[in-house]
Amino acid sequence: MNAMVDLVIRGAQLVSGSAIIDAAVAVDGERIVAVGEERLMPPARETLDASGLFGYCLTKLWNATMAPW
């Protein structure tokens, strides 16, 4: 994926039914287009560093086919 996206959230904690993982999330428009390791994220117009922030990204709120696990 080389196309620029609107936003990459780095240092997020993603919650599934069985685990909490550290990952990055790429968002383009109103869609999540990538979930995974930070080094694999596309370039972004904006970046949000979520590390150290209280809160989780709940996987039930996004398309489960994007899940890396």
N, CA, C and O atoms as CSV, one atom per row, in Angstrom:
chain,resi,resn,atom,element,x,y,z
A,1,MET,N,N,0.847,-1.175,0.000
A,1,MET,CA,C,0.000,0.000,0.000
A,1,MET,C,C,0.893,1.238,0.000
A,1,MET,O,O,1.606,1.482,0.973
A,2,ASN,N,N,0.863,2.016,-1.071
A,2,ASN,CA,C,1.697,3.195,-1.172
A,2,ASN,C,C,0.899,4.489,-1.219
A,2,ASN,O,O,1.469,5.573,-1.090
A,3,ALA,N,N,-0.421,4.387,-1.405
A,3,ALA,CA,C,-1.245,5.583,-1.499
A,3,ALA,C,C,-1.320,6.292,-0.153
A,3,ALA,O,O,-1.361,5.647,0.895
A,4,MET,N,N,-1.337,7.607,-0.184
A,4,MET,CA,C,-1.440,8.375,1.051
A,4,MET,C,C,-2.849,8.263,1.610
A,4,MET,O,O,-3.828,8.289,0.864
A,5,VAL,N,N,-2.942,8.138,2.928
A,5,VAL,CA,C,-4.232,8.069,3.611
A,5,VAL,C,C,-4.413,9.337,4.437
A,5,VAL,O,O,-3.477,10.121,4.593
A,6,ASP,N,N,-5.615,9.536,4.964
A,6,ASP,CA,C,-5.898,10.733,5.747
A,6,ASP,C,C,-5.235,10.714,7.119
A,6,ASP,O,O,-4.717,11.734,7.574
A,7,LEU,N,N,-5.249,9.553,7.782
A,7,LEU,CA,C,-4.799,9.499,9.173
A,7,LEU,C,C,-4.180,8.144,9.486
A,7,LEU,O,O,-4.689,7.107,9.061
A,8,VAL,N,N,-3.079,8.160,10.233
A,8,VAL,CA,C,-2.534,6.940,10.821
A,8,VAL,C,C,-2.466,7.160,12.327
A,8,VAL,O,O,-1.868,8.127,12.799
A,9,ILE,N,N,-3.084,6.252,13.072
A,9,ILE,CA,C,-3.039,6.271,14.531
A,9,ILE,C,C,-1.963,5.287,14.944
A,9,ILE,O,O,-2.090,4.088,14.699
A,10,ARG,N,N,-0.906,5.781,15.566
A,10,ARG,CA,C,0.219,4.941,15.983
A,10,ARG,C,C,0.142,4.694,17.483
A,10,ARG,O,O,-0.375,5.526,18.229
A,11,GLY,N,N,0.653,3.555,17.923
A,11,GLY,CA,C,0.689,3.257,19.351
A,11,GLY,C,C,-0.662,2.928,19.940
A,11,GLY,O,O,-0.860,3.062,21.148
A,12,ALA,N,N,-1.602,2.498,19.105
A,12,ALA,CA,C,-2.942,2.153,19.588
A,12,ALA,C,C,-2.935,0.781,20.244
A,12,ALA,O,O,-2.053,-0.038,19.984
A,13,GLN,N,N,-3.912,0.541,21.085
A,13,GLN,CA,C,-4.127,-0.786,21.632
A,13,GLN,C,C,-5.464,-1.271,21.101
A,13,GLN,O,O,-6.502,-0.660,21.355
A,14,LEU,N,N,-5.432,-2.379,20.360
A,14,LEU,CA,C,-6.634,-2.929,19.749
A,14,LEU,C,C,-7.153,-4.076,20.607
A,14,LEU,O,O,-6.382,-4.921,21.064
A,15,VAL,N,N,-8.446,-4.097,20.818
A,15,VAL,CA,C,-9.056,-5.099,21.674
A,15,VAL,C,C,-9.908,-6.038,20.830
A,15,VAL,O,O,-10.803,-5.603,20.104
A,16,SER,N,N,-9.616,-7.336,20.936
A,16,SER,CA,C,-10.474,-8.341,20.305
A,16,SER,C,C,-11.101,-9.146,21.432
A,16,SER,O,O,-10.912,-8.824,22.604
A,17,GLY,N,N,-11.836,-10.174,21.093
A,17,GLY,CA,C,-12.455,-11.002,22.108
A,17,GLY,C,C,-11.457,-11.775,22.941
A,17,GLY,O,O,-11.790,-12.237,24.032
A,18,SER,N,N,-10.229,-11.928,22.445
A,18,SER,CA,C,-9.262,-12.772,23.153
A,18,SER,C,C,-7.930,-12.098,23.472
A,18,SER,O,O,-7.097,-12.697,24.151
A,19,ALA,N,N,-7.705,-10.873,23.005
A,19,ALA,CA,C,-6.391,-10.271,23.220
A,19,ALA,C,C,-6.444,-8.750,23.112
A,19,ALA,O,O,-7.381,-8.176,22.558
A,20,ILE,N,N,-5.417,-8.125,23.657
A,20,ILE,CA,C,-5.155,-6.700,23.464
A,20,ILE,C,C,-3.781,-6.629,22.817
A,20,ILE,O,O,-2.799,-7.112,23.381
A,21,ILE,N,N,-3.708,-6.025,21.626
A,21,ILE,CA,C,-2.426,-5.954,20.924
A,21,ILE,C,C,-2.067,-4.500,20.634
A,21,ILE,O,O,-2.944,-3.648,20.496
A,22,ASP,N,N,-0.782,-4.233,20.546
A,22,ASP,CA,C,-0.300,-2.919,20.123
A,22,ASP,C,C,-0.227,-2.917,18.608
A,22,ASP,O,O,0.361,-3.818,18.011
A,23,ALA,N,N,-0.821,-1.911,17.982
A,23,ALA,CA,C,-0.843,-1.857,16.525
A,23,ALA,C,C,-1.088,-0.423,16.075
A,23,ALA,O,O,-1.326,0.472,16.885
A,24,ALA,N,N,-1.025,-0.234,14.778
A,24,ALA,CA,C,-1.349,1.048,14.162
A,24,ALA,C,C,-2.586,0.853,13.290
A,24,ALA,O,O,-2.876,-0.255,12.837
A,25,VAL,N,N,-3.304,1.941,13.066
A,25,VAL,CA,C,-4.539,1.908,12.282
A,25,VAL,C,C,-4.470,3.022,11.244
A,25,VAL,O,O,-4.208,4.175,11.587
A,26,ALA,N,N,-4.702,2.688,9.988
A,26,ALA,CA,C,-4.741,3.686,8.918
A,26,ALA,C,C,-6.191,3.948,8.520
A,26,ALA,O,O,-6.967,3.015,8.314
A,27,VAL,N,N,-6.544,5.225,8.415
A,27,VAL,CA,C,-7.912,5.625,8.089
A,27,VAL,C,C,-7.877,6.518,6.856
A,27,VAL,O,O,-7.079,7.451,6.776
A,28,ASP,N,N,-8.747,6.224,5.897
A,28,ASP,CA,C,-8.876,7.056,4.708
A,28,ASP,C,C,-10.349,7.385,4.536
A,28,ASP,O,O,-11.175,6.488,4.368
A,29,GLY,N,N,-10.675,8.654,4.579
A,29,GLY,CA,C,-12.082,9.044,4.567
A,29,GLY,C,C,-12.725,8.561,5.850
A,29,GLY,O,O,-12.267,8.900,6.941
A,30,GLU,N,N,-13.775,7.777,5.730
A,30,GLU,CA,C,-14.462,7.233,6.892
A,30,GLU,C,C,-14.215,5.734,7.046
A,30,GLU,O,O,-14.955,5.051,7.754
A,31,ARG,N,N,-13.179,5.225,6.386
A,31,ARG,CA,C,-12.920,3.784,6.397
A,31,ARG,C,C,-11.555,3.452,6.976
A,31,ARG,O,O,-10.570,4.145,6.719
A,32,ILE,N,N,-11.510,2.390,7.754
A,32,ILE,CA,C,-10.234,1.837,8.201
A,32,ILE,C,C,-9.705,1.005,7.041
A,32,ILE,O,O,-10.369,0.079,6.576
A,33,VAL,N,N,-8.501,1.343,6.575
A,33,VAL,CA,C,-7.957,0.667,5.399
A,33,VAL,C,C,-6.791,-0.255,5.720
A,33,VAL,O,O,-6.412,-1.081,4.890
A,34,ALA,N,N,-6.212,-0.127,6.920
A,34,ALA,CA,C,-5.106,-1.013,7.304
A,34,ALA,C,C,-4.989,-1.065,8.819
A,34,ALA,O,O,-5.215,-0.076,9.516
A,35,VAL,N,N,-4.631,-2.240,9.305
A,35,VAL,CA,C,-4.371,-2.455,10.725
A,35,VAL,C,C,-3.147,-3.344,10.807
A,35,VAL,O,O,-3.080,-4.364,10.122
A,36,GLY,N,N,-2.176,-2.979,11.631
A,36,GLY,CA,C,-1.004,-3.830,11.756
A,36,GLY,C,C,0.185,-3.097,12.350
A,36,GLY,O,O,0.033,-2.118,13.080
A,37,GLU,N,N,1.364,-3.587,12.024
A,37,GLU,CA,C,2.593,-2.995,12.543
A,37,GLU,C,C,2.781,-1.585,11.981
A,37,GLU,O,O,2.452,-1.308,10.828
A,38,GLU,N,N,3.312,-0.712,12.818
A,38,GLU,CA,C,3.508,0.685,12.409
A,38,GLU,C,C,4.365,0.808,11.159
A,38,GLU,O,O,4.098,1.655,10.307
A,39,ARG,N,N,5.385,-0.020,11.040
A,39,ARG,CA,C,6.306,0.079,9.902
A,39,ARG,C,C,5.619,-0.257,8.577
A,39,ARG,O,O,6.147,0.060,7.511
A,40,LEU,N,N,4.457,-0.891,8.633
A,40,LEU,CA,C,3.738,-1.281,7.418
A,40,LEU,C,C,2.658,-0.280,7.013
A,40,LEU,O,O,1.989,-0.476,5.998
A,41,MET,N,N,2.478,0.787,7.788
A,41,MET,CA,C,1.429,1.754,7.495
A,41,MET,C,C,1.819,2.647,6.323
A,41,MET,O,O,2.995,2.960,6.137
A,42,PRO,N,N,0.827,3.056,5.532
A,42,PRO,CA,C,1.100,3.954,4.401
A,42,PRO,C,C,1.404,5.364,4.909
A,42,PRO,O,O,1.136,5.674,6.070
A,43,PRO,N,N,1.955,6.212,4.054
A,43,PRO,CA,C,2.139,7.610,4.437
A,43,PRO,C,C,0.781,8.257,4.708
A,43,PRO,O,O,-0.225,7.876,4.110
A,44,ALA,N,N,0.760,9.243,5.619
A,44,ALA,CA,C,-0.513,9.854,6.004
A,44,ALA,C,C,-0.422,11.369,6.035
A,44,ALA,O,O,0.637,11.940,6.293
A,45,ARG,N,N,-1.554,12.009,5.767
A,45,ARG,CA,C,-1.631,13.467,5.853
A,45,ARG,C,C,-1.515,13.932,7.308
A,45,ARG,O,O,-0.939,14.982,7.591
A,46,GLU,N,N,-2.076,13.127,8.232
A,46,GLU,CA,C,-2.005,13.426,9.659
A,46,GLU,C,C,-1.639,12.152,10.406
A,46,GLU,O,O,-1.973,11.048,9.976
A,47,THR,N,N,-0.951,12.320,11.526
A,47,THR,CA,C,-0.589,11.187,12.374
A,47,THR,C,C,-0.992,11.506,13.805
A,47,THR,O,O,-0.765,12.612,14.294
A,48,LEU,N,N,-1.588,10.534,14.465
A,48,LEU,CA,C,-1.967,10.668,15.858
A,48,LEU,C,C,-1.180,9.643,16.657
A,48,LEU,O,O,-1.229,8.449,16.361
A,49,ASP,N,N,-0.455,10.105,17.669
A,49,ASP,CA,C,0.283,9.199,18.540
A,49,ASP,C,C,-0.600,8.873,19.733
A,49,ASP,O,O,-0.812,9.718,20.603
A,50,ALA,N,N,-1.114,7.654,19.773
A,50,ALA,CA,C,-2.027,7.234,20.841
A,50,ALA,C,C,-1.296,6.579,22.000
A,50,ALA,O,O,-1.932,6.206,22.986
A,51,SER,N,N,0.018,6.429,21.912
A,51,SER,CA,C,0.754,5.782,22.996
A,51,SER,C,C,0.653,6.627,24.262
A,51,SER,O,O,0.790,7.850,24.224
A,52,GLY,N,N,0.413,5.961,25.368
A,52,GLY,CA,C,0.291,6.646,26.638
A,52,GLY,C,C,-1.081,7.229,26.903
A,52,GLY,O,O,-1.337,7.735,27.996
A,53,LEU,N,N,-1.961,7.167,25.929
A,53,LEU,CA,C,-3.319,7.671,26.126
A,53,LEU,C,C,-4.202,6.558,26.675
A,53,LEU,O,O,-4.007,5.388,26.346
A,54,PHE,N,N,-5.158,6.915,27.497
A,54,PHE,CA,C,-6.076,5.920,28.039
A,54,PHE,C,C,-7.177,5.673,27.027
A,54,PHE,O,O,-7.832,6.610,26.571
A,55,GLY,N,N,-7.377,4.431,26.681
A,55,GLY,CA,C,-8.434,4.078,25.751
A,55,GLY,C,C,-7.990,2.986,24.814
A,55,GLY,O,O,-6.795,2.747,24.640
A,56,TYR,N,N,-8.943,2.331,24.220
A,56,TYR,CA,C,-8.684,1.216,23.336
A,56,TYR,C,C,-9.522,1.359,22.077
A,56,TYR,O,O,-10.570,2.005,22.083
A,57,CYS,N,N,-9.053,0.754,21.003
A,57,CYS,CA,C,-9.836,0.646,19.775
A,57,CYS,C,C,-10.516,-0.711,19.823
A,57,CYS,O,O,-9.845,-1.743,19.793
A,58,LEU,N,N,-11.808,-0.721,19.894
A,58,LEU,CA,C,-12.556,-1.975,19.995
A,58,LEU,C,C,-12.764,-2.574,18.614
A,58,LEU,O,O,-13.332,-1.927,17.734
A,59,THR,N,N,-12.311,-3.795,18.418
A,59,THR,CA,C,-12.356,-4.396,17.088
A,59,THR,C,C,-13.770,-4.630,16.584
A,59,THR,O,O,-13.965,-4.742,15.374
A,60,LYS,N,N,-14.742,-4.705,17.441
A,60,LYS,CA,C,-16.134,-4.896,16.990
A,60,LYS,C,C,-16.638,-3.674,16.229
A,60,LYS,O,O,-17.654,-3.744,15.537
A,61,LEU,N,N,-15.924,-2.550,16.358
A,61,LEU,CA,C,-16.352,-1.323,15.695
A,61,LEU,C,C,-15.805,-1.187,14.284
A,61,LEU,O,O,-16.164,-0.257,13.562
A,62,TRP,N,N,-14.932,-2.115,13.887
A,62,TRP,CA,C,-14.381,-2.048,12.543
A,62,TRP,C,C,-14.506,-3.398,11.881
A,62,TRP,O,O,-14.765,-4.402,12.545
A,63,ASN,N,N,-14.328,-3.427,10.600
A,63,ASN,CA,C,-14.505,-4.623,9.786
A,63,ASN,C,C,-13.522,-5.725,10.211
A,63,ASN,O,O,-12.308,-5.559,10.088
A,64,ALA,N,N,-14.042,-6.824,10.701
A,64,ALA,CA,C,-13.210,-7.908,11.231
A,64,ALA,C,C,-12.315,-8.528,10.163
A,64,ALA,O,O,-11.345,-9.200,10.510
A,65,THR,N,N,-12.600,-8.331,8.896
A,65,THR,CA,C,-11.737,-8.896,7.853
A,65,THR,C,C,-10.391,-8.184,7.801
A,65,THR,O,O,-9.454,-8.686,7.180
A,66,MET,N,N,-10.279,-7.021,8.444
A,66,MET,CA,C,-9.024,-6.292,8.490
A,66,MET,C,C,-8.107,-6.821,9.588
A,66,MET,O,O,-6.917,-6.506,9.605
A,67,ALA,N,N,-8.650,-7.622,10.505
A,67,ALA,CA,C,-7.880,-8.069,11.665
A,67,ALA,C,C,-6.686,-8.930,11.262
A,67,ALA,O,O,-6.812,-9.846,10.450
A,68,PRO,N,N,-5.520,-8.621,11.845
A,68,PRO,CA,C,-4.321,-9.405,11.510
A,68,PRO,C,C,-4.234,-10.719,12.288
A,68,PRO,O,O,-3.317,-11.504,12.046
A,69,TRP,N,N,-5.143,-10.977,13.199
A,69,TRP,CA,C,-5.080,-12.208,13.986
A,69,TRP,C,C,-6.178,-13.153,13.640
A,69,TRP,O,O,-6.264,-14.237,14.216
